[in-house]
Amino acid sequence: MKKTLRDKLGRLLGHKPPEIQVAALCMDSRKGKVLLVTSRGTGRWIVPKGWPMPGRSLADAAKQEAWEEAGVRGKVDQDAVGTYHYDKQQDRGFAIPVEVHVFVLEVDGLVDEFPEDSQRKRRWYSPERAAELVAETGLKKLLRALPAKAGKQA
């Protein structure tokens, strides 16, 4: 209901479309696990995500975010598995609406030293448990749909 009211007001007032971010849904499909990382600001569990990058596809930008935030090496699917929305808090005290395009990244390996290793924790979870830990409703839905898509193996 909140989103519907926001959309109606936005259309009435000349609404700007949401900003776009990309996210990597880092999977170990052999074990049926998903990798989550902590956010730098609040320490809550998230998937690696960030802004699109010039000269890279959205999927390849998501793969780069997975490297920077979690030390992930692997192969990213160029087709998004889905999207979700959230309000990104800004330093100036307001939030902007963001639409996140999510790409599955099959993890080949993790390295111990990566750009944000001192700022984040990372941990493997079942998709069901990961869905319980993340805050964004749309991301919860994507995670809960994974066993049906990826095959429940662990």
C-alpha positions, -999 to 999 in steps of 0.1 A, spaced: 0 0 0 28 24 8 44 19 -26 11 24 -44 5 57 -26 41 67 -34 37 58 -70 4 78 -73 19 108 -57 50 105 -78 30 104 -111 11 134 -99 42 154 -90 64 143 -119 80 113 -103 116 104 -112 122 67 -119 142 49 -92 180 47 -94 193 13 -105 218 -8 -86 231 -43 -94 236 -72 -70 253 -106 -71 235 -135 -57 266 -156 -49 257 -193 -50 273 -226 -43 248 -247 -62 266 -280 -52 258 -273 -15 227 -252 -21 241 -222 -2 240 -185 -7 268 -161 4 258 -130 24 280 -102 35 275 -75 62 269 -39 51 295 -14 61 272 10 78 248 -11 99 264 -45 98 231 -61 86 232 -91 62 230 -82 25 241 -95 -9 270 -77 -26 256 -48 -46 265 -14 -60 260 10 -89 263 2 -126 298 7 -140 307 24 -173 320 -1 -198 306 -31 -180 273 -50 -184 250 -49 -154 259 -85 -147 297 -78 -149 293 -48 -126 275 -71 -101 304 -96 -104 329 -68 -97 309 -58 -65 310 -95 -54 348 -94 -58 352 -60 -39 328 -68 -11 332 -106 -6 363 -118 -24 343 -139 -48 356 -155 -79 332 -172 -103 309 -170 -133 280 -146 -135 248 -152 -155 242 -122 -178 204 -125 -174 189 -110 -142 171 -136 -119 149 -108 -107 147 -73 -91 138 -58 -58 133 -23 -44 145 -5 -13 150 30 -1 187 38 1 196 62 30 217 91 20 243 109 41 221 141 41 193 123 60 169 114 32 164 82 12 161 76 -26 142 47 -42 164 21 -58 156 -8 -81 182 -36 -77 188 -60 -106 200 -93 -92 224 -117 -111 233 -152 -100 270 -157 -97 282 -193 -94 311 -192 -69 343 -210 -79 362 -198 -49 367 -172 -22 400 -153 -15 410 -141 20 423 -107 8 400 -85 -11 393 -47 -12 368 -46 16 379 -76 37 385 -55 68 351 -38 66 328 -68 61 320 -103 73 308 -131 49 290 -163 56 272 -191 37 235 -198 44 207 -219 30 184 -197 9 157 -201 35 180 -189 63 194 -161 41 158 -149 34 152 -147 72 183 -125 77 180 -99 49 157 -69 54 144 -62 19 111 -79 12 118 -83 -25 152 -99 -18 135 -123 7 112 -134 -21 140 -140 -45 159 -161 -19 129 -181 -10 123 -189 -47 159 -202 -51 154 -239 -41 127 -243 -68 150 -227 -94 184 -241 -84 173 -275 -70 175 -281 -33 207 -300 -27 217 -293 9 
